[in-house]
Structure formats: C-alpha cells, structure tokens
C-alpha cells in the first residue's frame, strides 16, 4: 500500500520553509569582486530628449552599442558580444545604453513621440545586458522579449497604428536574486530616482501621452518607491501615470495601494505557478519589501494571471499577457479578475 500523500497544508508549509531558507541564504551570500578594471567605456554625450532629437538619440546610442560590441570581442566577453549583436538588429532603437558593470539599456518599440499611450516595463532581479533578450529559453521573460510580446498583444486588441509605444526600461542596477540587496529597498530607491527622472524626460517627448507602469518582481519595489517619493521637479510627469501594475511582486515598499495610487489605478497579479506566493511578504528592521500586493488588505485591483510562473507573465497566449495589455492600453473594462479572488 503506497504511503499517504502529504496534506496540502503541510506541503505549503514546507514550500514556505524552503522559500525562507533561500531568502536567508540570499542575505548571507557574498560575492568576491573580480579585481579587474571595467573594460567598457562610460556613455558619451548624446542629444537631450525631444521629439525632434529622437532619431539622433537612437543613432548615437547605436554607435555606443557598436563600440561596446568591439570591446566585448576584444576582451573575449562572448555572452555580452552575443547580446549586443542582437541589439544591433535592424529596426531596434535604444534611448539609453551603458555597458559598464552588468549594464543598463532602454529600448523603444513603436512611435514614442506620437503614441496615444506609453507602457513602461520595469524588470526585476538578475536583469542585465546579457539577459536583456534571452533567459532560460523564455524570451518573454526578458525586457526586450517581453516588450515585443506586450506590443504584439496590444496591437491584437487595438490594431490602430500608433496607439501604444512600449519602453523596456533597464534603467537601474537590478539586484541579484541570491543577494542581500533583493531583500532591501536600497536598489529600489536608486532605481526609483532614475525612473522618475526618465519619466520627466519622456514627458518632454510626448507630454500628452498617459503612461502605464508594468513592474515585475523586484521592479515592483522600484515602481512603488517612485510612487512614494511625492513632490519634486518631475511631479508633472508623474501625474501622467494612470496605471501601476505589479506582478510576481515581493512587495512595493508601501503598506497599501492607496499610498501608491494617487490618481492612478493600482493593479496586482500573481499566477498560481509563481513561487513568489511562498515568500514571506513583510518588512522588519529594514528587511523585506512590504505586504503582499495581491492580498485583500493591500487594496489593489487584482487581475487574473492564470497559471503563470514567475517568468511567464508576458508569455504569448496567456491570461496575464492579455490583462497586462489591457492595462497598458488604459482599458480597465478589458481586464479580468481571478475567479477565486
């Protein structure tokens, strides 16, 4: 006679204990520096952003990518060379590029200057130039591939040309998953400042376009911290944010959606296959990123994310992608809620 199966409650407790152990291991993990100087050049001067300078900006950043690719070949950085070669495919356009360290890049899909809405994808931990387009055979789990998937889904919902531009924003130094940084708001604070600055510059390019922030994993802490920062020189640009969607989120640095929203709609989603559901959502002594955004007490508009795993929210054909496209387009009536919520 086979042994009895463990009860679901016991299984869930075991998964939560394993998640806690992984979290503690992340805090204790340390990495040694390479001791080598960074071979990649700092970003050079580029035209300031405006509708009339967009093409010049794209061309300048393309030259920077070409220079970095030459360096990658020279130093034998094969993974970086492969990624940068993909950046130079015809039709790709980058507003910002910095190859130093693990790298940063901001890509645009669509007509940024004339789009009726703009969606900004903010990625989470372990996102680098090398993983900007490729990760674990799931291109939609990356900023570049996810932006393409979102743009395609939005065009399927609304085929009118120019309705949406999508920005894949790796504009901050994303933490490593197995590091203490992922459990604190330090990287989120740095990223939030850069995100608000970018929104101010985006506002100069297209001041009439409402913006939707789509924030994955640790990126939701970046978006949350940006929403909490309040007044400043970028306040007018922040008012153009009509929707903030967090998914696969460890927390947003806020205790409630009301603290984030202002006039924006705050959305939250988590797939049934996402291990993030087993990670403790709290904030104690500076560790943790706050309460679970999909909990009732947080107060967000919970959207149906289906059976998505942590890296699958923008997978083609998924319920989560359809709903995130509806949020990006500013169509709350097109967003479905989970049946069990």
ABEGO torsion letter per residue (X at the ends): XBBBBBBAAAAAAAAAAAAAAAAAAAAABBBBBAGBBBABBBBBBBBBBBAAAAAAAAAAAAAAAAAAAAAAAAAGBAAAAAAAAAAABBGBBBABBBABEAEBBBBBBEBAAABABBBBBBBBBGBBAAAAABBGGBAAABAAAAAAAAAAAAAAABABBGABBBBBBBABBBBBABBAAAABAAAAAAAAAAAAAAAAAAAAABAABBBBBBBBEAAAAAAAAAAAAEBEAAAAAAAABABBBBBGBAEAGBABAAAAAEABBBBBBBBAABAAAABBBBBBGGBEAEBBAABAAAGBBBBBAEABBAAAAABBGBAAAAAAAAAAAGBAAABBBBAAX
